Amino acid sequence: MNRKTRIGILFGGRSAEHEVSVQSAKNILEAINKEKYEVVLIGINKEGRWRLKKTSELSLLSEASNMIRLNGKDGGAVLIPEEKVSNLFPLLGERELKKVDVVFPVLHGPYGEDGTIQGLLELANIPYVGAGVLGSAIGMDKDVMKRLLREAGIPVVKFLTFNRSSLKEIDFGRVRDELGLPLFVKPANLGSSIGMNKIKKREQFQPALKEAFQYDNKILIEEYIKGREIECSVLGNDDPVASLPGEILPQYEFYSYEAKYLDDKGAILEIPARLSPNIVHKIQELSLRVFKIMCCQGMARIDFFLKNNEKIIINELNTIPGFTRISMYPKLWEASGIPYPELIDRLIQLALQRFQEKKKLKISVQ
């Protein structure tokens, strides 16, 4: 009998999206095919320390526990680049683990979705789910992402970028004249609408800048698009496929962190979205094009604005989309005929396939 494939679910992390990541890991743990996979839980706390966690710790978490953090001193671990023995080395006298076959990172935001963990796993020679170092890095930085897509002729939201050093030079009047009102202020390297504010008047502008700069040294100021919010999931490596699109109908001023994760009634998810076949096709084709331009692999969720029910504008791309019970990425695939457990299986197989293909590359001139 063949042994189960050992999956390391890597979650938590040094990010403002830490709590979302814990919920994503919980849902993956509950849905994964345990007849086929053996799960090793690797939690990273907000101080950056790695902890080996028991599966029972996540299983017992309530769905209502919206602000979960990884604490405690149990089961510290380090990752080492050793192929023939355990690659996950426990500390504090714990028993040595067996080799992890593949890692499933669900680290949303900086220090996880930005290429840092991907680089570590590359150095450790361990297969992992999702985009590589390059795709992750450019996908995390919304400024770089939008400039790259704009260069490729993809319609993006009009935006301005500012670094912390230019804070005193950001003039509300000039920004308003260029982008109009209302507008959005948000960190360049974060997700889940954290640090993001909708600005309707001058008095809101400076507080929003200061809040955004609390999370990042670079911020974006974007125009407001009056239109429908549409999302599409992509799955695959060199030959990806796109899901049916879904629509977000926020019940708040915009699709805020609270609407996404803290309030079950914060948004209505229309899955699939009520769109004409022609628009569905265009969104799917554009999703695949963006996925390839951004050098993505494995998975991504592409977010759009649909203006006047005909003009499609890219908002952003997420290389590690949420996997909570209300997250769009798995829900869109369920509506497209791929149940959650099968989706997890496909993502793992895509990771292993990419790893095997990369091993065939020459590493010397001889």
CORCOR-V427021 format. One record per residue. RES is the residue in one small letter. PHI is phi as a letter, one per 30 degrees, with the letter a starting at -180 (999 if undefined). NEAR is the number of other ideal C-beta (glycine too) atoms within 12 Angstrom. Layout:
RES_PHI_NEAR / RES_PHI_NEAR
//
This chain:
m_999_4 / n_d_8 / r_d_11 / k_d_20 / t_d_29 / r_c_29 / i_c_40 / g_c_45 / i_d_43 / l_c_47 / f_b_49 / g_j_43 / g_j_39 / r_d_27 / s_b_39 / a_d_33 / e_c_41 / h_e_37 / e_d_33 / v_d_43 / s_d_48 / v_d_44 / q_d_37 / s_d_45 / a_d_46 / k_e_39 / n_d_33 / i_d_43 / l_e_38 / e_d_26 / a_c_31 / i_d_39 / n_d_24 / k_d_19 / e_d_12 / k_c_20 / y_b_30 / e_c_25 / v_c_37 / v_c_39 / l_c_40 / i_b_48 / g_c_44 / i_c_40 / n_d_29 / k_d_26 / e_c_19 / g_j_23 / r_d_24 / w_d_36 / r_b_35 / l_d_36 / k_c_36 / k_d_20 / t_d_25 / s_d_12 / e_d_25 / l_d_32 / s_d_21 / l_d_15 / l_d_31 / s_d_14 / e_d_20 / a_d_13 / s_d_18 / n_d_25 / m_b_19 / i_d_30 / r_b_26 / l_c_37 / n_b_17 / g_i_18 / k_c_14 / d_d_22 / g_h_28 / g_d_26 / a_a_30 / v_b_25 / l_c_34 / i_b_25 / p_d_19 / e_b_19 / e_d_17 / k_c_10 / v_b_14 / s_e_27 / n_c_33 / l_c_37 / f_c_27 / p_d_26 / l_c_21 / l_i_17 / g_i_10 / e_d_19 / r_d_14 / e_d_17 / l_d_27 / k_d_20 / k_d_28 / v_d_41 / d_d_34 / v_a_40 / v_c_42 / f_c_48 / p_d_50 / v_b_51 / l_c_48 / h_d_50 / g_i_46 / p_e_36 / y_i_34 / g_a_46 / e_c_48 / d_c_40 / g_j_32 / t_d_27 / i_d_46 / q_d_39 / g_d_23 / l_d_30 / l_d_38 / e_d_24 / l_d_18 / a_d_28 / n_i_24 / i_c_37 / p_d_38 / y_b_47 / v_d_46 / g_j_46 / a_d_45 / g_d_30 / v_d_26 / l_d_24 / g_d_37 / s_d_44 / a_d_28 / i_d_33 / g_d_46 / m_d_43 / d_d_34 / k_d_42 / d_d_31 / v_d_30 / m_e_42 / k_d_33 / r_d_21 / l_d_28 / l_d_32 / r_d_20 / e_d_13 / a_d_19 / g_i_13 / i_d_30 / p_d_25 / v_b_34 / v_d_36 / k_d_24 / f_b_34 / l_b_33 / t_c_29 / f_b_29 / n_c_21 / r_e_21 / s_d_12 / s_c_18 / l_e_21 / k_d_13 / e_c_14 / i_d_29 / d_c_19 / f_e_26 / g_d_12 / r_d_14 / v_d_33 / r_d_23 / d_d_13 / e_d_18 / l_c_25 / g_i_19 / l_b_22 / p_d_25 / l_b_34 / f_c_40 / v_c_42 / k_a_42 / p_d_41 / a_d_37 / n_b_39 / l_a_38 / g_b_44 / s_h_37 / s_i_41 / i_d_30 / g_i_34 / m_c_39 / n_b_36 / k_c_26 / i_c_33 / k_c_20 / k_b_16 / r_e_18 / e_d_11 / q_d_22 / f_d_31 / q_d_21 / p_e_18 / a_d_34 / l_d_38 / k_d_20 / e_d_24 / a_d_38 / f_d_31 / q_d_22 / y_c_32 / d_a_33 / n_d_21 / k_b_30 / i_b_39 / l_c_42 / i_c_41 / e_b_39 / e_d_30 / y_d_27 / i_c_31 / k_d_18 / g_a_23 / r_d_31 / e_c_35 / i_c_44 / e_b_48 / c_b_52 / s_c_46 / v_b_47 / l_b_39 / g_k_31 / n_c_32 / d_d_16 / d_b_14 / p_d_33 / v_b_27 / a_c_37 / s_d_39 / l_d_33 / p_d_43 / g_b_42 / e_b_34 / i_c_37 / l_c_22 / p_d_24 / q_c_18 / y_c_21 / e_e_20 / f_a_32 / y_d_35 / s_d_25 / y_e_32 / e_d_23 / a_d_26 / k_d_38 / y_b_36 / l_c_25 / d_b_19 / d_d_18 / k_c_14 / g_d_24 / a_a_31 / i_c_21 / l_c_32 / e_c_23 / i_b_30 / p_d_29 / a_d_32 / r_d_19 / l_b_27 / s_d_14 / p_e_14 / n_d_13 / i_d_28 / v_e_29 / h_d_18 / k_d_26 / i_d_41 / q_d_34 / e_d_23 / l_d_35 / s_d_41 / l_d_29 / r_d_27 / v_d_43 / f_e_39 / k_d_28 / i_e_31 / m_d_39 / c_h_29 / c_d_44 / q_b_37 / g_i_44 / m_a_50 / a_a_47 / r_c_44 / i_c_48 / d_c_43 / f_b_41 / f_c_34 / l_c_34 / k_c_22 / n_h_13 / n_i_20 / e_b_17 / k_c_21 / i_c_37 / i_b_35 / i_d_39 / n_c_44 / e_a_44 / l_b_46 / n_c_46 / t_d_46 / i_b_49 / p_d_46 / g_d_42 / f_b_42 / t_d_37 / r_d_28 / i_c_29 / s_d_40 / m_d_40 / y_e_46 / p_d_39 / k_d_35 / l_d_43 / w_d_39 / e_d_25 / a_d_27 / s_c_27 / g_j_15 / i_c_27 / p_d_18 / y_e_28 / p_e_24 / e_d_21 / l_d_38 / i_d_40 / d_d_29 / r_d_28 / l_d_47 / i_d_37 / q_d_28 / l_d_33 / a_d_37 / l_d_28 / q_d_23 / r_d_32 / f_d_29 / q_d_16 / e_d_15 / k_d_21 / k_d_14 / k_d_10 / l_d_10 / k_d_8 / i_c_9 / s_a_5 / v_d_4 / q_c_4
//
